[in-house]
Amino acid sequence: MVLHVPEPMLAAPAAVLPMAGVAYEAKWDGYRCLLARHPDGRVELRSRRGTALAVAFDDIAAAALRDLPEDGVLLDGVM
């Protein structure tokens, strides 16, 4: 099985925010990061612009390798 890591969705300005069925979370500071735990044992952390972040956040990469499911998982969040 190959884990496909999509390009992250980018925020876009809006004149009016939709209110029904949508949740919002403010991003105050930090890095937007995609974390992929691939089935072959690789862990990939990259910024929304594609910068590799695994070396800078090696403790997070090690925890992902140790604690996330071996069959692959993709997380999108802020670090």
The 8 nearest C-alpha neighbors of each residue, nearest first, counted from 0:
[[1, 2, 38, 70, 39, 71, 37, 3],
 [2, 0, 3, 38, 37, 39, 71, 4],
 [1, 3, 37, 4, 71, 0, 38, 72],
 [2, 4, 5, 1, 73, 35, 37, 0],
 [3, 5, 2, 6, 35, 73, 33, 7],
 [6, 4, 3, 7, 8, 33, 73, 2],
 [5, 7, 8, 4, 47, 49, 48, 33],
 [8, 6, 47, 5, 9, 33, 75, 48],
 [7, 9, 6, 10, 47, 5, 11, 75],
 [10, 8, 7, 11, 47, 6, 48, 31],
 [9, 11, 8, 12, 13, 7, 47, 26],
 [10, 12, 9, 13, 8, 14, 16, 15],
 [13, 11, 10, 14, 15, 16, 9, 17],
 [14, 12, 15, 16, 11, 17, 10, 18],
 [13, 15, 16, 12, 17, 11, 18, 10],
 [16, 14, 13, 17, 12, 18, 11, 19],
 [15, 17, 18, 13, 14, 21, 12, 19],
 [16, 18, 19, 15, 21, 20, 13, 22],
 [17, 19, 21, 16, 20, 22, 15, 23],
 [20, 18, 21, 17, 22, 16, 23, 15],
 [19, 21, 18, 22, 17, 23, 16, 24],
 [20, 22, 19, 18, 23, 17, 16, 24],
 [23, 21, 20, 24, 18, 19, 17, 25],
 [24, 22, 25, 21, 26, 18, 16, 17],
 [23, 25, 26, 22, 27, 21, 77, 76],
 [24, 26, 27, 23, 28, 22, 77, 29],
 [27, 25, 28, 24, 77, 29, 31, 30],
 [26, 28, 25, 29, 24, 77, 30, 78],
 [29, 27, 26, 30, 77, 78, 31, 25],
 [28, 30, 78, 77, 31, 27, 26, 32],
 [29, 31, 78, 77, 32, 46, 28, 76],
 [32, 30, 77, 46, 76, 47, 78, 29],
 [31, 33, 46, 76, 45, 77, 30, 75],
 [32, 34, 75, 45, 44, 74, 46, 35],
 [35, 33, 44, 74, 43, 73, 32, 75],
 [34, 36, 73, 43, 42, 72, 37, 74],
 [35, 37, 42, 71, 72, 41, 73, 63],
 [36, 38, 71, 41, 39, 40, 35, 2],
 [37, 39, 70, 71, 40, 69, 36, 0],
 [40, 38, 37, 41, 69, 70, 1, 71],
 [41, 39, 38, 37, 42, 36, 64, 69],
 [42, 40, 37, 39, 36, 43, 38, 64],
 [41, 43, 36, 35, 60, 37, 64, 40],
 [42, 44, 35, 34, 53, 41, 45, 36],
 [45, 43, 34, 53, 52, 33, 51, 32],
 [46, 44, 51, 52, 50, 49, 33, 32],
 [45, 47, 32, 49, 50, 48, 31, 33],
 [46, 48, 49, 7, 31, 32, 45, 33],
 [49, 47, 46, 50, 45, 7, 6, 51],
 [48, 50, 46, 45, 47, 51, 6, 52],
 [51, 49, 46, 45, 48, 52, 47, 44],
 [50, 52, 45, 44, 53, 49, 46, 54],
 [51, 53, 44, 45, 55, 54, 56, 50],
 [54, 52, 44, 56, 57, 55, 60, 51],
 [55, 53, 57, 56, 52, 51, 60, 44],
 [54, 56, 52, 53, 57, 51, 58, 59],
 [57, 55, 53, 54, 59, 58, 52, 60],
 [56, 58, 60, 54, 53, 59, 55, 61],
 [57, 59, 61, 60, 56, 62, 53, 63],
 [60, 58, 62, 57, 61, 56, 63, 53],
 [59, 61, 57, 63, 58, 62, 53, 42],
 [60, 62, 58, 64, 59, 63, 57, 65],
 [61, 63, 65, 59, 64, 60, 66, 58],
 [64, 62, 60, 67, 66, 61, 65, 59],
 [63, 65, 61, 62, 66, 67, 60, 42],
 [64, 66, 62, 63, 61, 67, 60, 68],
 [67, 65, 63, 62, 64, 68, 61, 69],
 [66, 68, 63, 64, 65, 69, 36, 72],
 [69, 67, 70, 71, 72, 66, 36, 64],
 [68, 70, 71, 38, 67, 40, 37, 36],
 [69, 71, 38, 68, 37, 72, 0, 36],
 [72, 70, 37, 38, 36, 69, 68, 2],
 [71, 73, 36, 35, 68, 74, 37, 70],
 [72, 74, 35, 34, 36, 75, 71, 33],
 [75, 73, 34, 33, 35, 76, 72, 32],
 [76, 74, 33, 32, 34, 73, 77, 31],
 [75, 77, 32, 31, 74, 33, 78, 34],
 [78, 76, 31, 30, 32, 29, 75, 26],
 [77, 30, 29, 31, 76, 32, 28, 56]]
